Amino acid sequence: MTEPGGSWWWSERTSVVLVGTVVVLGFLTLLFWWAIFVVILPGHAGVLYDLFRGTRPGVYSREGLKVKLPWNRMYIYDVRIQSGSYTVRALSREGMAVDADIVVLFRPKPEELALLHQEIGTDYAARVVAPVAVGVVREYFAQHDSHELYTVNATALKTEIMSSMRGRLGQNHVVVDDVVLHRLAIPKAVLEAIEQKLTHEQLAAGYAFRLEAEKAEAYRLEIRGTGLNRYYSLVNSALTPSLLTWRGIEATVELAQSPSSKVVIVGSGKDQLPIILGSDIHTLPEPRPGRPGAAERKAAEPLQPRLSGPGGETPPPITSSVPRPPPVAPRP
């Protein structure tokens, strides 16, 4: 038999235990809240390290509020794009010093955060990214001479460096988004020699282009001469004296009918060409109106020189003093 009032005592004891347990848990929670609750900010991810099971590959925590046991630990990684600036001093293929400033844009692979944490750690940028970036740039410069580095296309330079860097850092669970080449410095003496070489190359290319143009012009003239030679040969064989005479008559008729031609004089011989007086004959002044036949008599009179005496007087006209012979009487 249970003692009277035993159930009441048991229920009171249970309540005390429960309340005590809640109080203790609350106190421990307040005391170790920083080790139990973890806030993962935007653009970050967490890798949980279990004290008994270790780090589990392929498991990571996304952003938000996470709860863990106090003896476990959460490592936070920034999975956004990060930048690293590096100054590289390398030697070209012929041994010339080349300075370059590059910027690498990279970020860790979220699905490989656990492997990154196990193999490298949170300081992977200083352990892996910087040495690999500098090494790739030095290897690329060592494979090219100064002239190639100066004349190579910036896009090709960036593509080759970024391709090699992606392969190296991809093995270390890092993604390379871009590589920016800020500065590429070549020694001044080498730069001047390269510029002179490029200038002479452009001059040589210009002379080659001019030679090609002259050759094309000579070929064109040769084709034209051949065509003219064939044309004149055909025309010469087709030209006959009768055809030439006929063509001359046609040209004379056309010129006679032209408003700019007034007088056409045809030659009498077979080798004489027509004579065409100029088109200004119609512009001569017309004779003034006067007595009929005055112009004809004036044109028929012989021209005599006009003489003047010592005093400027005009002498009388000269007449012939030779007597005329007497008329001869007809014979009976």
MINUPA-321821 format. One record per residue (C-alpha): residue number from 1; x, y, z. Coordinates in nm, 4 decimals. Example, Ala and Ser with C-alpha at 12.3 -4.5 7.8 and 13.67 -1.06 7.14 Angstrom:
BEGIN
[donu 1 [1.2300 -0.4500 0.7800]]
[donu 2 [1.3670 -0.1060 0.7140]]
***
This chain:
BEGIN
[donu 1 [0.0000 0.0000 0.0000]]
[donu 2 [0.1150 0.3444 -0.0788]]
[donu 3 [0.1283 0.5950 0.1863]]
[donu 4 [-0.1473 0.8476 0.1990]]
[donu 5 [-0.0537 1.1500 0.0022]]
[donu 6 [0.2206 0.9630 -0.1929]]
[donu 7 [0.0857 1.0538 -0.5378]]
[donu 8 [0.0856 1.4169 -0.4475]]
[donu 9 [0.4453 1.4006 -0.3291]]
[donu 10 [0.5519 1.2244 -0.6479]]
[donu 11 [0.3796 1.4753 -0.8727]]
[donu 12 [0.5365 1.7648 -0.6823]]
[donu 13 [0.8816 1.6064 -0.7080]]
[donu 14 [0.8388 1.5560 -1.0839]]
[donu 15 [0.7403 1.9161 -1.1339]]
[donu 16 [1.0448 2.0344 -0.9437]]
[donu 17 [1.2712 1.8184 -1.1552]]
[donu 18 [1.1185 1.9427 -1.4768]]
[donu 19 [1.1388 2.3032 -1.3719]]
[donu 20 [1.4972 2.2548 -1.2577]]
[donu 21 [1.5886 2.0911 -1.5842]]
[donu 22 [1.4371 2.3751 -1.7853]]
[donu 23 [1.6175 2.6315 -1.5725]]
[donu 24 [1.9485 2.4528 -1.6094]]
[donu 25 [1.9033 2.4158 -1.9851]]
[donu 26 [1.8074 2.7811 -2.0137]]
[donu 27 [2.1115 2.8840 -1.8148]]
[donu 28 [2.3365 2.6676 -2.0278]]
[donu 29 [2.1745 2.8028 -2.3416]]
[donu 30 [2.2328 3.1588 -2.2299]]
[donu 31 [2.5853 3.0708 -2.1290]]
[donu 32 [2.6749 2.8857 -2.4494]]
[donu 33 [2.4420 3.0461 -2.6998]]
[donu 34 [2.7385 3.1565 -2.9158]]
[donu 35 [2.8407 2.7909 -2.9427]]
[donu 36 [2.4915 2.6621 -3.0235]]
[donu 37 [2.3431 2.9180 -3.2646]]
[donu 38 [2.5295 3.0192 -3.5787]]
[donu 39 [2.4158 3.2940 -3.8166]]
[donu 40 [2.5405 3.2574 -4.1727]]
[donu 41 [2.5275 3.5918 -4.3545]]
[donu 42 [2.4222 3.6377 -4.7209]]
[donu 43 [2.6833 3.5272 -4.9706]]
[donu 44 [2.8474 3.2907 -4.7216]]
[donu 45 [2.8360 2.9190 -4.6532]]
[donu 46 [2.9398 2.7063 -4.3561]]
[donu 47 [3.1320 2.3810 -4.3119]]
[donu 48 [3.0416 2.1874 -3.9967]]
[donu 49 [3.3135 2.0050 -3.8089]]
[donu 50 [3.1715 1.7272 -3.5902]]
[donu 51 [3.3850 1.6361 -3.2915]]
[donu 52 [3.3015 1.2672 -3.3276]]
[donu 53 [3.2455 1.2256 -3.7036]]
[donu 54 [3.4743 1.4937 -3.8449]]
[donu 55 [3.4077 1.6926 -4.1615]]
[donu 56 [3.1664 1.5320 -4.4010]]
[donu 57 [3.2545 1.5929 -4.7702]]
[donu 58 [2.9816 1.7444 -4.9835]]
[donu 59 [2.7854 1.8800 -4.6854]]
[donu 60 [2.7727 2.2518 -4.6235]]
[donu 61 [2.5284 2.4923 -4.4605]]
[donu 62 [2.3660 2.7738 -4.6548]]
[donu 63 [2.2941 3.1232 -4.5252]]
[donu 64 [2.0527 3.1660 -4.2322]]
[donu 65 [2.0269 3.0617 -3.8629]]
[donu 66 [2.1809 2.7221 -3.7858]]
[donu 67 [2.1795 2.5179 -3.4629]]
[donu 68 [2.4629 2.2872 -3.3641]]
[donu 69 [2.5945 2.1149 -3.0588]]
[donu 70 [2.8280 2.3209 -2.8439]]
[donu 71 [3.1240 2.0903 -2.8970]]
[donu 72 [3.0977 2.1088 -3.2784]]
[donu 73 [3.2355 2.3971 -3.4810]]
[donu 74 [3.1107 2.5828 -3.7884]]
[donu 75 [3.3624 2.7359 -4.0346]]
[donu 76 [3.2244 3.0225 -4.2446]]
[donu 77 [3.3445 3.0809 -4.6040]]
[donu 78 [3.2745 3.3733 -4.8327]]
[donu 79 [3.1441 3.2257 -5.1585]]
[donu 80 [3.1094 3.5594 -5.3365]]
[donu 81 [3.3535 3.6820 -5.6019]]
[donu 82 [3.6776 3.8017 -5.4479]]
[donu 83 [3.9693 3.9893 -5.6023]]
[donu 84 [4.3389 3.9542 -5.5520]]
[donu 85 [4.5955 4.2064 -5.6862]]
[donu 86 [4.9452 4.0762 -5.7587]]
[donu 87 [5.2626 4.2320 -5.8979]]
[donu 88 [5.4658 3.9903 -6.1057]]
[donu 89 [5.8280 4.0360 -6.2161]]
[donu 90 [5.9190 3.7733 -6.4712]]
[donu 91 [6.1755 3.7053 -6.7424]]
[donu 92 [6.0868 3.6706 -7.1085]]
[donu 93 [6.2230 3.3979 -7.3323]]
[donu 94 [6.5326 3.6014 -7.4250]]
[donu 95 [6.5962 3.6920 -7.0587]]
[donu 96 [6.4493 4.0437 -7.0473]]
[donu 97 [6.2777 4.1552 -6.7264]]
[donu 98 [5.9049 4.2197 -6.7605]]
[donu 99 [5.6822 4.3687 -6.4902]]
[donu 100 [5.3090 4.3092 -6.4808]]
[donu 101 [5.0218 4.3979 -6.2487]]
[donu 102 [4.7285 4.1578 -6.2582]]
[donu 103 [4.3981 4.1226 -6.0758]]
[donu 104 [4.2411 3.7778 -6.0340]]
[donu 105 [3.8684 3.7402 -5.9667]]
[donu 106 [3.7961 3.4105 -5.7927]]
[donu 107 [3.5553 3.2343 -5.5565]]
[donu 108 [3.5393 2.8934 -5.3887]]
[donu 109 [3.3159 2.6167 -5.5163]]
[donu 110 [3.0278 2.5818 -5.2661]]
[donu 111 [2.9799 2.2097 -5.3304]]
[donu 112 [3.3501 2.1494 -5.2567]]
[donu 113 [3.3798 2.3635 -4.9450]]
[donu 114 [3.4340 2.0610 -4.7206]]
[donu 115 [3.7238 1.9378 -4.9376]]
[donu 116 [3.8659 2.2902 -4.9544]]
[donu 117 [3.8500 2.3114 -4.5765]]
[donu 118 [4.0138 1.9722 -4.5309]]
[donu 119 [4.2926 2.0206 -4.7874]]
[donu 120 [4.3727 2.3934 -4.7677]]
[donu 121 [4.1737 2.5850 -4.5089]]
[donu 122 [4.0105 2.9219 -4.4765]]
[donu 123 [4.3234 3.1087 -4.5881]]
[donu 124 [4.3197 2.9411 -4.9292]]
[donu 125 [4.3620 3.2810 -5.1054]]
[donu 126 [4.7097 3.3297 -4.9626]]
[donu 127 [4.8039 2.9610 -4.9765]]
[donu 128 [4.6881 2.8717 -5.3261]]
[donu 129 [4.5465 3.1588 -5.5330]]
[donu 130 [4.8404 3.4000 -5.5033]]
[donu 131 [5.1208 3.1478 -5.5746]]
[donu 132 [4.9343 2.9867 -5.8629]]
[donu 133 [4.8467 3.3226 -6.0232]]
[donu 134 [5.2036 3.4510 -6.0049]]
[donu 135 [5.3447 3.1195 -6.1279]]
[donu 136 [5.1113 3.1014 -6.4268]]
[donu 137 [5.2003 3.4555 -6.5372]]
[donu 138 [5.5728 3.3863 -6.5055]]
[donu 139 [5.5434 3.0659 -6.7052]]
[donu 140 [5.3523 3.2451 -6.9799]]
[donu 141 [5.6105 3.5249 -7.0024]]
[donu 142 [5.8947 3.2713 -7.0111]]
[donu 143 [5.7400 3.1086 -7.3212]]
[donu 144 [5.7330 3.4361 -7.5229]]
[donu 145 [5.9901 3.6996 -7.6100]]
[donu 146 [5.9483 4.0724 -7.5526]]
[donu 147 [5.8340 4.1385 -7.9079]]
[donu 148 [5.5571 3.8788 -7.8818]]
[donu 149 [5.4456 4.0132 -7.5444]]
[donu 150 [5.4346 4.3681 -7.6850]]
[donu 151 [5.2494 4.2811 -8.0051]]
[donu 152 [5.0199 4.0046 -7.8815]]
[donu 153 [4.6505 4.0805 -7.8633]]
[donu 154 [4.5313 4.1659 -7.5118]]
[donu 155 [4.2380 3.9283 -7.5486]]
[donu 156 [4.4658 3.6389 -7.6486]]
[donu 157 [4.7031 3.7152 -7.3605]]
[donu 158 [4.4171 3.7204 -7.1128]]
[donu 159 [4.2600 3.4044 -7.2546]]
[donu 160 [4.5782 3.1969 -7.2335]]
[donu 161 [4.6623 3.3109 -6.8791]]
[donu 162 [4.3073 3.2602 -6.7546]]
[donu 163 [4.2794 2.9153 -6.9160]]
[donu 164 [4.5966 2.7947 -6.7453]]
[donu 165 [4.4961 2.9514 -6.4147]]
[donu 166 [4.1510 2.7918 -6.4214]]
[donu 167 [4.3030 2.4496 -6.4710]]
[donu 168 [4.5443 2.4915 -6.1798]]
[donu 169 [4.3040 2.6471 -5.9307]]
[donu 170 [4.0165 2.4208 -6.0357]]
[donu 171 [4.2114 2.1298 -5.8895]]
[donu 172 [4.2155 2.3202 -5.5600]]
[donu 173 [3.8368 2.3762 -5.5524]]
[donu 174 [3.8571 2.7425 -5.6633]]
[donu 175 [3.6788 2.8998 -5.9612]]
[donu 176 [3.8531 3.1768 -6.1605]]
[donu 177 [3.6008 3.4172 -6.3118]]
[donu 178 [3.8347 3.6667 -6.4766]]
[donu 179 [4.1936 3.7875 -6.5023]]
[donu 180 [4.2619 4.1581 -6.5600]]
[donu 181 [4.6027 4.2765 -6.6808]]
[donu 182 [4.6489 4.6271 -6.5448]]
[donu 183 [5.0061 4.6979 -6.6528]]
[donu 184 [5.2735 4.5379 -6.8680]]
[donu 185 [5.6121 4.7120 -6.8486]]
[donu 186 [5.8972 4.6292 -7.0887]]
[donu 187 [6.2470 4.7864 -7.0631]]
[donu 188 [6.2695 5.1178 -7.2507]]
[donu 189 [6.5571 5.0131 -7.4770]]
[donu 190 [6.3759 4.6963 -7.5773]]
[donu 191 [6.0531 4.8907 -7.6311]]
[donu 192 [6.2250 5.1412 -7.8628]]
[donu 193 [6.3860 4.8601 -8.0614]]
[donu 194 [6.0505 4.6858 -8.0953]]
[donu 195 [5.8840 5.0072 -8.2141]]
[donu 196 [6.1563 5.0625 -8.4753]]
[donu 197 [6.1180 4.7057 -8.5933]]
[donu 198 [5.7426 4.7452 -8.6225]]
[donu 199 [5.7890 5.0714 -8.8143]]
[donu 200 [6.0215 4.9067 -9.0661]]
[donu 201 [5.7856 4.6131 -9.0992]]
[donu 202 [5.5003 4.8490 -9.1811]]
[donu 203 [5.7173 5.0309 -9.4368]]
[donu 204 [5.8126 4.7000 -9.5978]]
[donu 205 [5.4477 4.6002 -9.6063]]
[donu 206 [5.3639 4.9341 -9.7681]]
[donu 207 [5.6289 4.8824 -10.0386]]
[donu 208 [5.5002 4.5312 -10.0996]]
[donu 209 [5.1497 4.6677 -10.1405]]
[donu 210 [5.2723 4.9322 -10.3842]]
[donu 211 [5.4562 4.6668 -10.5865]]
[donu 212 [5.1417 4.4593 -10.6028]]
[donu 213 [4.9475 4.7655 -10.7174]]
[donu 214 [5.2065 4.8402 -10.9883]]
[donu 215 [5.1981 4.4799 -11.1056]]
[donu 216 [4.8205 4.4939 -11.1269]]
[donu 217 [4.8408 4.8216 -11.3225]]
[donu 218 [5.0976 4.6731 -11.5626]]
[donu 219 [4.8759 4.3715 -11.6146]]
[donu 220 [4.5803 4.5996 -11.6812]]
[donu 221 [4.7766 4.8020 -11.9383]]
[donu 222 [4.8960 4.4830 -12.1021]]
[donu 223 [4.5385 4.3598 -12.1371]]
[donu 224 [4.4312 4.6984 -12.2713]]
[donu 225 [4.7175 4.7052 -12.5251]]
[donu 226 [4.6321 4.3569 -12.6420]]
[donu 227 [4.2713 4.4573 -12.6884]]
[donu 228 [4.3624 4.7747 -12.8779]]
[donu 229 [4.6023 4.5820 -13.0985]]
[donu 230 [4.3311 4.3349 -13.1901]]
[donu 231 [4.0846 4.6186 -13.2471]]
[donu 232 [4.3165 4.8108 -13.4791]]
[donu 233 [4.4013 4.4919 -13.6661]]
[donu 234 [4.0334 4.4261 -13.7298]]
[donu 235 [3.9665 4.7888 -13.8258]]
[donu 236 [4.2702 4.8048 -14.0561]]
[donu 237 [4.1589 4.4951 -14.2390]]
[donu 238 [3.8080 4.6373 -14.2784]]
[donu 239 [3.9134 4.9856 -14.4023]]
[donu 240 [3.9075 5.0148 -14.7855]]
[donu 241 [3.9455 5.3248 -15.0081]]
[donu 242 [3.5799 5.3113 -15.0996]]
[donu 243 [3.4757 5.2906 -14.7331]]
[donu 244 [3.7020 5.5806 -14.6403]]
[donu 245 [3.5604 5.7914 -14.9260]]
[donu 246 [3.2081 5.7126 -14.8177]]
[donu 247 [3.2826 5.7948 -14.4537]]
[donu 248 [3.4424 6.1236 -14.5632]]
[donu 249 [3.1301 6.2143 -14.7596]]
[donu 250 [2.9091 6.1328 -14.4589]]
[donu 251 [3.1264 6.3447 -14.2280]]
[donu 252 [3.1206 6.6343 -14.4786]]
[donu 253 [2.7429 6.6195 -14.5037]]
[donu 254 [2.7014 6.6134 -14.1266]]
[donu 255 [2.9381 6.9086 -14.0853]]
[donu 256 [2.7596 7.1017 -14.3582]]
[donu 257 [2.4260 7.0472 -14.1818]]
[donu 258 [2.5639 7.1541 -13.8468]]
[donu 259 [2.4567 7.5061 -13.7319]]
[donu 260 [2.8165 7.5883 -13.6416]]
[donu 261 [2.9538 7.5241 -13.9955]]
[donu 262 [2.8795 7.7493 -14.2920]]
[donu 263 [3.1267 7.6830 -14.5754]]
[donu 264 [3.2611 7.3441 -14.6843]]
[donu 265 [3.5188 7.3291 -14.9662]]
[donu 266 [3.5758 6.9770 -15.1012]]
[donu 267 [3.9231 6.8971 -15.2352]]
[donu 268 [3.9674 6.8074 -15.6006]]
[donu 269 [4.2190 6.5241 -15.5542]]
[donu 270 [4.1555 6.1859 -15.4018]]
[donu 271 [4.4011 6.2548 -15.1218]]
[donu 272 [4.2705 6.6027 -15.0421]]
[donu 273 [4.0438 6.6497 -14.7429]]
[donu 274 [3.7526 6.8909 -14.7189]]
[donu 275 [3.8218 7.2408 -14.5874]]
[donu 276 [3.5627 7.3723 -14.3448]]
[donu 277 [3.5593 7.7401 -14.2569]]
[donu 278 [3.5035 7.8312 -13.8945]]
[donu 279 [3.1711 7.8789 -13.7265]]
[donu 280 [3.2282 8.2551 -13.6702]]
[donu 281 [3.1619 8.3476 -14.0335]]
[donu 282 [2.8046 8.4317 -13.9513]]
[donu 283 [2.9204 8.6887 -13.6958]]
[donu 284 [3.0782 8.9238 -13.9592]]
[donu 285 [2.9156 9.2713 -13.9769]]
[donu 286 [2.6672 9.3259 -14.2577]]
[donu 287 [2.7375 9.6024 -14.5168]]
[donu 288 [2.5704 9.9394 -14.4557]]
[donu 289 [2.2866 10.0361 -14.6846]]
[donu 290 [2.3981 10.2746 -14.9680]]
[donu 291 [2.3973 10.3146 -15.3420]]
[donu 292 [2.3520 9.9935 -15.5329]]
[donu 293 [2.6796 9.8542 -15.6435]]
[donu 294 [2.8970 10.0841 -15.4310]]
[donu 295 [3.0421 9.7992 -15.2313]]
[donu 296 [3.1107 9.6035 -15.5512]]
[donu 297 [3.2889 9.8998 -15.7160]]
[donu 298 [3.4914 9.9681 -15.4030]]
[donu 299 [3.5993 9.6052 -15.3853]]
[donu 300 [3.6912 9.6104 -15.7574]]
[donu 301 [3.9129 9.9198 -15.7293]]
[donu 302 [4.2869 9.8391 -15.7001]]
[donu 303 [4.4493 9.9289 -15.3777]]
[donu 304 [4.6958 10.2178 -15.4091]]
[donu 305 [4.9339 10.3316 -15.1408]]
[donu 306 [4.8630 10.6700 -14.9834]]
[donu 307 [5.1663 10.9011 -14.9861]]
[donu 308 [5.2095 11.2291 -14.8033]]
[donu 309 [5.4395 11.5151 -14.8801]]
[donu 310 [5.6782 11.6981 -14.6496]]
[donu 311 [5.4025 11.9169 -14.5180]]
[donu 312 [5.1659 11.6353 -14.4654]]
[donu 313 [4.9722 11.7193 -14.7845]]
[donu 314 [4.8358 11.4396 -14.9866]]
[donu 315 [4.9659 11.4476 -15.3465]]
[donu 316 [4.7342 11.3999 -15.6409]]
[donu 317 [4.6891 11.0536 -15.7712]]
[donu 318 [4.9599 10.9230 -15.9967]]
[donu 319 [4.8671 10.8955 -16.3623]]
[donu 320 [5.0556 10.7281 -16.6348]]
[donu 321 [5.2404 10.9702 -16.8742]]
[donu 322 [5.2964 10.7166 -17.1503]]
[donu 323 [5.0970 10.8236 -17.4604]]
[donu 324 [4.8487 10.5896 -17.6046]]
[donu 325 [4.9214 10.4678 -17.9574]]
[donu 326 [4.7040 10.6216 -18.2361]]
[donu 327 [4.4280 10.4141 -18.3713]]
[donu 328 [4.5075 10.2194 -18.6789]]
[donu 329 [4.2866 10.2849 -18.9834]]
[donu 330 [4.1444 9.9817 -19.1492]]
[donu 331 [4.2738 9.8895 -19.4862]]
[donu 332 [4.0464 9.9373 -19.7875]]
***
